[in-house]
Amino acid sequence: AATKAFQQSWSQSLAAELEENNIDVFCLRPGLTVSEMSSYTEASLFVASSKRMATVCLNSVRPFAPASFVPYLPHAFLDTLNSFVPERSAWSAARKVNIGKH
């Protein structure tokens, strides 16, 4: 999570610095994807296939896009909902989920 937060913040700062040179910087935040690393083996509404995610990401890169964004619509919806959850509550829920996995 810390690495992802750093990449997002760094991309936004880099985009602001390079804007006057007409250089676009994007940080795509893809979310859950079917892969060996994620352990998800089947696609669903909130877990995209790798092919679908690659297509959505490549089609999302365009001039004047935000420096950091979630290209897959179901993940963007969850990301928006998450922005309304107090940070302390989100971390508490994440800890409970991770404890249940071990």
N, C-alpha and C positions, 0 to 999 in steps of 0.2 A: 504494500500500500504506500509506503514512504517513497519508493522509487517512482511509482506512477504519479504521485502528487508532485514530486520534484520535476518530472518530465513535463507535466502539464504547466506548472508555474514557469519553468525555464522556457518552454515554447512560447508562452504568452509574452514573456519579457523579450525574447529574441525577436518575435514578430513586431513588437513595438519599436525596437531598435532598428530593424531592417526595413520598416515600412517606407521610410523616405528614399530608400534605394530601389523601391518597387520589387522587393523580394518577399514572397509569401512564405510563411512558416506555418505548418499544420501539425497538430498533435491529435491523432485519431485515437479515441478511447473505445476499442471494439467490444469489450465485455466478454461474456462467456461464449465459447466456441467449441464445437466438437473437436477434440484432439486427444492425443495420448496424455499430454500434460494436464489437461483439465479433468480427465477421467470420464468425461461425458462421451457416450458412444452413439447417442441418437439425437438428432435435431428436434427441437420443439419451438414453441413460440419465443421463449426467452433464452434458448440455447441454439444459436445459428450453426448451420453446417459451415465448414471451412470455405467451401466454394461460394456460398451465399455471402459470407462475411467479406471475403476478398472482393467480390463484385460490388458490394455496397460501399466498401472503403474506397475502391478505385473510382467509383462513380461520384463519390462525395467530394473529392479534391477538385476545387474550382476556385477561380479568382473571387476574392472578397468573402470567402468563407471565414468563420471565426477561427482564431488561432488554435483553439481546443474545442473539440466537439465529439459527440457520440453519433456515429453514422447510422447505426442500425436502429430503426424506429422503436421496437419494443424496449431496447436498452435505453434509448433516449427518454422514453416514458418513465421507466424506473429511475433514471438519473434525476429527472425533474421531481418526481415524488420524493426522492431521497433528499433533495435540497430543502424540503419543508420539515424534515426530521431534525430535532436538535442533535448536535454532534455527540453529546454525552450519551444519548439514548442509542444512537447508531453504533457507537463503540461497544456499549453494553450488550446489544443484540449480537454483534459480530463475535464477541468473546464467547457468548453462550453457544453459538453455532460451531465455532472452532473447538470448544471443549467437548462437544458432543461427537466430533469426528475422531477424537483420539482415545 
